[in-house]
Amino acid sequence: MRILGIDTSCDDTAVALLKVGNSKFEILSNIVSSQVKIHQKYGGVYPFLAKREHQKNLPIVLKSAIKGYKFSNIDLIGVTVGPGLEPCLWQGINFAKEIARKHKKPLIPVNHIEAHILANFINRSSTAIKFPAVALVVSGGHTQLVLIKKIGQYKLIGETRDDAAGECFDKVARILDLGYPGGPAIAAQAAKFKKDKNYTGVELLYSLPRPMIKQKNYDFSFSGLKTAVLYKVKEKKYNKKAMAAEVQQAIIDVLIYKTLKAVKDYKVKSVLLGGGVAANDELRKQFRKKTKIFVPPKNLCTDNAAMVAATCYFHRKERKKLEGIKADANFRIKNL
């Protein structure tokens, strides 16, 4: 079986072709057209500009993704319907509908958060991940803890009450004038700080809050951390590299603590990571010191269409009429 995946949930135009045999996934192509340079001057994604770029890029990215293949050899099409930026989502949905009609292919709607979770099944034995499991999905738009009974059966047990972790990275990077996207920029500064021969521990320089870390729930909050950085910067008594290292560590501390609390409380058998922030080297490293984790390769943590195609496979029997497939910017995984 070959599955075409399409994702335009935010600013990346992504199309992938996946081959599935004996429940194993082989990526035949995974093309992503990034808009980072376009949105850098705004310090974030400008939705209607992103929509215009998707419209321009989709035919080009599709052509590259299916090069050497014919639509007669493609069995299914999967497209992200939410959550995400609604103007962007509709571009991918309408494009996918057009292809499905023209080539008479089934079209499967895909939840973006579930796709980040199921990216862990690509390039891995389907029996490696045991259930029940807990997944931490952490990105620019989402920070969620999801209890997984089995694929397709989820319970949202915790999420951010304000800024997502990736959003906090972006906002702090803007405060520190480090550019966009904030996560990689802060990680780079933190790495430089730790390589400094005078480094004696970031905690000796700054002590930023770890919001909600001791509360008896699985929720997150990162707006207070951003505000604490803003106050330090206004005092003009800070070092960019040291501040970046402390911000990164504060976010990591909260993410790991809350996840491991859920692991213990729910007695799960596997821990999964997903989302763009899961590509952070320090987060992966520190998680692995605490517990065994499943985490996709970095190129499958950030937005991509291979994970959409994989999710489409798991929901291949849940077919809908084309007119019933619509964008849902606030599509909740707990509704699946």
KALINFEN-V665584 format. One line per field, one symbol per residue. ss: DSSP state (a for helix, b for strand, c for the rest). phi: phi as a letter, one per 30 degrees, with the letter a starting at -180 (. if undefined). A space follows every 50 residues. Layout:
# KALINFEN-V665584
ss: ???
phi: ???
This chain:
# KALINFEN-V665584
ss: cbbbbbbcccccbbbbbbbbbccbbbbbbbbbbccaaaaaaaccccaaaa aaaaaaaaaaaaaaacccccaaaccbbbbbbbcccaaaaaaaaaaaaaaa aaaccbbbbbbaaaaaaaaaacccccccccccbbbbbbccccbbbbbbbb ccbbbbbbbbccccaaaaaaaaaaaccccccaaaaaaaaaaaaaaccccc caaacccccccccccccccbccaaaaaaaaaaaacccccaaaaaaaaaaa aaaaaaaaaaaaaaaacccbbbbbcaaaacaaaaaaaaaacccbbccaaa cccccaaaaaaaaacccccccaaaccccccccaaac
phi: .cbccbbbdbcccbbbbbcbbhiccbddaacbcdceddcedcildceddd edddeddedddeeddcejbcddcccbbcbdcldldeededdddddddddd ddchcdccdbddddddddedddibddcdcccdbccccbadcbbbcbdcda djbbbdcaadcbddddddedddddddhcjbddeddddddddddddddcdb kdddcbbcdceidcddbcdbabdddedddedddddhbacedddddddedd ddedededddddeddchdcbbccajeddddeddddddddcadbcbdeedc ddeacddddddeedcddcdbdeddcbdbdcecdddd
